[in-house]
Amino acid sequence: MINPTLSGMATYPFVRLEEARRDLVARGVDVIDFGKGDPNEPTDPMIRQALIDALPERAPYPLAAGLPELRAAAAGWCGRRFGVDLDPDTEIVPTYGSKEAIFSLAQVLDAQDNTVVYGEPAYPVYERGALFAGARVHTLPLVREHGFLPDLDAIPDDAAIVWVNYPHNPTGAVAPRAFYDELAERARELDFYIASDEAYTELWFDEPPPSALQAVDRSRVIVFQTLSKRSSMTGYRSGFIAAPPEVIDALKAYRPTVGTAPQEFVQRASVVAWSDERHVEETRARYRAKRDVLLPVLERKGWEVVASEATMYLWVVAPDGTVERLLERGVIVSPGEFFGPSGAGYVRFALVPTLEECERAASILEAL
Ligand SMILES: Cc1ncc(COP(=O)(O)O)c(C=O)c1O
């Protein structure tokens, strides 16, 4: 028999978008895909070279604790970027991208028969990880009137894990630093862990967004970082968790069983990626150029762009039928309800097509 949690699950929404894309291509339509959030930006040559240079004749199994050089690079980056002092040996563990680590957190902490809480609209993995771990889930609606931040008074007493994700996918909202202090205070009162998915902290346009690591009390803060968006390295699968020593110990005990330590040649390339900011500035400039092409035309057409302060997403209030009308013209966007009921009435543009494709999409939008 198949695990009922799996058979009861709806198709991962992006599989449906991929099917729509293939249909369009088969009909000879020129597709511009703003659907899935997989960056098309090139990985910096310096990072690619580091991987090549590190490729050994034989690669043994990597250890779950990761290379000391990678843990040091991750801790050093947290220090420079967020002004926090982390012990690379007791407060950092490398991950195979962040998705697997996000998925399995509820199995590592005592979430069974407790509640995992997350805001919606959301990246779907918080829910799926919780369900496979036998936890209950509780969602907090993220609405425009509250800046797409959750109502902390609505966190239930039996919460074991509360997920937050700022800058937020899909809305692009940013949490102020004080939010993390309030959340940390609530975590102490109700005894839960804060799981902060920070995949997008480096894709910003005005000011660098804060991290949950900057909370005055970070004794219950677990941060998930990744090179996927910051360094356009989705396929490398490389990230890290920064957390209190007891959580890192638990992860070091759990992760060898799952076998999710990143390959050592990827870890060596990752050291280079965490140690350089120039390529990240270039990446931000590329996303900024694409925003600058799309924002004015969306405004001219009366499509309101809300939040969207950071990340590579634009969160747009769109009239009914927008997704279909765009699809007919080869422009794929994600319907907001893919990310949860509070996403209804919005569409998400992931700024992953090339600048030239964004310019073409702008003309299509203009003529719509
Ligand atoms: C909010 C959010 N978190 C985490 C991830 C996972 O990224 P990765 O596993 O590539 O680190 C993504 C990827 O799209 C995301 O959108």
The ligand as an SDF file (V2000), in Angstrom:
LIG
                    3D

 16 16  0  0  0  0  0  0  0  0999 V2000
   10.6230   29.9010    0.1390 C   0  0  0  0  0  0  0  0  0  0  0  0
   11.5840   28.8880   -0.3400 C   0  0  0  0  0  0  0  0  0  0  0  0
   12.2900   28.1910    0.5420 N   0  0  0  0  0  0  0  0  0  0  0  0
   13.1590   27.2540    0.1760 C   0  0  0  0  0  0  0  0  0  0  0  0
   13.3730   26.9590   -1.1440 C   0  0  0  0  0  0  0  0  0  0  0  0
   14.2990   25.8310   -1.4530 C   0  0  0  0  0  0  0  0  0  0  0  0
   15.3900   26.1350   -2.1640 O   0  0  0  0  0  0  0  0  0  0  0  0
   16.6400   25.1780   -2.2280 P   0  0  0  0  0  0  0  0  0  0  0  0
   16.2320   23.7930   -1.8150 O   0  0  0  0  0  0  0  0  0  0  0  0
   17.0550   25.2120   -3.6430 O   0  0  0  0  0  0  0  0  0  0  0  0
   17.6340   25.7310   -1.2750 O   0  0  0  0  0  0  0  0  0  0  0  0
   12.6770   27.6520   -2.1300 C   0  0  0  0  0  0  0  0  0  0  0  0
   12.8570   27.3190   -3.5430 C   0  0  0  0  0  0  0  0  0  0  0  0
   12.1860   27.7460   -4.4220 O   0  0  0  0  0  0  0  0  0  0  0  0
   11.7480   28.6400   -1.7120 C   0  0  0  0  0  0  0  0  0  0  0  0
   11.0380   29.3380   -2.5870 O   0  0  0  0  0  0  0  0  0  0  0  0
  1  2  1  0
  2  3  1  0
  2 15  2  0
  3  4  2  0
  4  5  1  0
  5  6  1  0
  5 12  2  0
  6  7  1  0
  7  8  1  0
  8  9  2  0
  8 10  1  0
  8 11  1  0
 12 13  1  0
 12 15  1  0
 13 14  2  0
 15 16  1  0
M  END
$$$$
